[in-house]
Amino acid sequence: MTVEVDVAAGLPAWTIVGLPGGAVKEARERVSAAIVNAGFELPSRRVTVNLSPADVRKEGTAYDLPIALGLLIAIGRLPPDAVRDLLVVGELGLDGTIRPVRGALPIAALASRRAMRGVVLPEANGPEALLVGKARVVPATSLSGLVACLRADQLPEMASPAGPVLERTADALDFADVVGQPLAKRALEVAAAGGHNLLMIGPPGTGKTMLARRLPSILPPLDDEALLDVVAVHSVAGVLPPGARPSAIPPFRAPHHTISMAGLIGGGPGPRPGEVSLAHRGVLFLDELLELPRYVLDAMRQPLEDGRVVIARAAHAVTFPARFQLVGAANPCPCGRAGDGTDRCQCSQADLERYRARLSGPLADRIDLHTHVGAVELSALSRNSAEESSTTIRARVQDARTRQHARYVSQTNWRVNADAAGSWLLSHGEFTPDARTLLDTAAERLGLSARAYHRALRVARTIADLDGAGGVGESAVAEALRYRPGRA
């Protein structure tokens, strides 16, 4: 966007053109007060601000600072060359302070791609903008201070970043706190190693939520490319804390089951990214999965398959990345007591069928791992048995990811087994003849779809990677088939 400001003779008035949104129209009050309180005098003349291209709607407060600088140039308080080849964004306070805006990282990336002299940003947006690396970031805290630097042609430059936060806090959730549930823990380890989607079904109080919330503790840290993707989405959505160092720990999103489709997939004014995009390169945990309306759940089918969300509007379409790992937790029946070892469940067969039908077949097919989480004996909770820590499990997951990275080094779009094409794995996945025969026989007897067949291939390849095996044998395929719906 280019901001143009013209000051002409006539009755004092402000006009902003170029399809400005509500926040952009209000910029005239913020800019006027900020300029006066920064020590400059505004002449009583007609001010026209044009936001180009004029046929694209403008939203947000990032236009405040460029409008103010354009106005100061128009009235002769700032030389035009002072902002040459600079990309400028920032919200203004009435006292002339410069406040953070959304989308600083992609803005800095744009400045870098266009080889601009620098990008002028609010100081609080500096840490995320510095992740771009090649962009010169000019921090700004006040309008008067920035104008003084521009006049003297001495723009400050933010120091190199300290890097993302890698350490995990001492009070972080740990798998060592979970007693029992070896099958569920194994399913989570397989999911973490291969980037697979997972559904845990079991009665209330068996630890499904407790297990799911510990999944990030066994995931490897984000690499540089993934970190930029995550920070860019969070910056655009406005959920990145200003001034905070970005974290290399994969994001974990856990919205309430009353979330709307727009909240989950994205939309609204703007539009804004939804939870599936905020979980990009991380985990989306949906507790009480079957309590969500079926149409909301089915809206995830395309993002799970394509790794992106396209939100179409009458005038334009916006694409957000959405390559996330889905983890769901659900009760086995409406009352939740089915399979808890007692006779307390009074749900009829029709009730069970209606409840389970909330998860459609196509969506269930896109979930690689289905596992049952049973109740833990009370006597086991009082024992001081040592459970594996997240650090130990994460080491195995990292080794498996390293094997996958070496396997897919020539495939630019694949990072983990969950991304790989099933046809490629059939040719290059090193499946033994016995493993292929077992998988083909099971697919025929279980009536697996082509998608489910390929997902079983990917899970088996991940199990072999976890076990350190070069080839995929019968045991890996057998375990992978155990995670299909109805086989837990």
Sequence and secondary structure as in RCSB ss.txt:
>XXXX:A:sequence
MTVEVDVAAGLPAWTIVGLPGGAVKEARERVSAAIVNAGFELPSRRVTVNLSPADVRKEGTAYDLPIALGLLIAI
GRLPPDAVRDLLVVGELGLDGTIRPVRGALPIAALASRRAMRGVVLPEANGPEALLVGKARVVPATSLSGLVACL
RADQLPEMASPAGPVLERTADALDFADVVGQPLAKRALEVAAAGGHNLLMIGPPGTGKTMLARRLPSILPPLDDE
ALLDVVAVHSVAGVLPPGARPSAIPPFRAPHHTISMAGLIGGGPGPRPGEVSLAHRGVLFLDELLELPRYVLDAM
RQPLEDGRVVIARAAHAVTFPARFQLVGAANPCPCGRAGDGTDRCQCSQADLERYRARLSGPLADRIDLHTHVGA
VELSALSRNSAEESSTTIRARVQDARTRQHARYVSQTNWRVNADAAGSWLLSHGEFTPDARTLLDTAAERLGLSA
RAYHRALRVARTIADLDGAGGVGESAVAEALRYRPGRA
>XXXX:A:secstr
 EEEEEEESSSSEEEEESSB HHHHTHHHHHHHHHHHTT    SSEEEEEEESTTS B SSTTHHHHHHHHHHHT
TSS GGGGTTEEE  EE TTSBEE  S HHHHHHHHHHTT SEEEEEGGGHHHHGGGSSS EEEESBHHHHHHHH
HHT           B    TTS  GGG  S HHHHHHHHHHHHHT  EEEE  TTSSHHHHHTTGGGGS    HH
HHHHHHHHHHHHT S TT   B S  EE   TT  HHHHHEETTTTEE HHHHTTTSEEEETTGGGS HHHHHTT
HHHHHHSEEEEE SS EEEEE   EEEEEE SSSSS TTSSSS     HHHHHHHHTTS HHHHHT  EEEE   
  HHHHTS      HHHHHHHHHHHHHHHHHHTTT TT  SGGGS HHHHHHHS B HHHHHHHHHHHHHHT  H
HHHHHHHHHHHHHHHHTT SSB HHHHHHHHHTSTT  
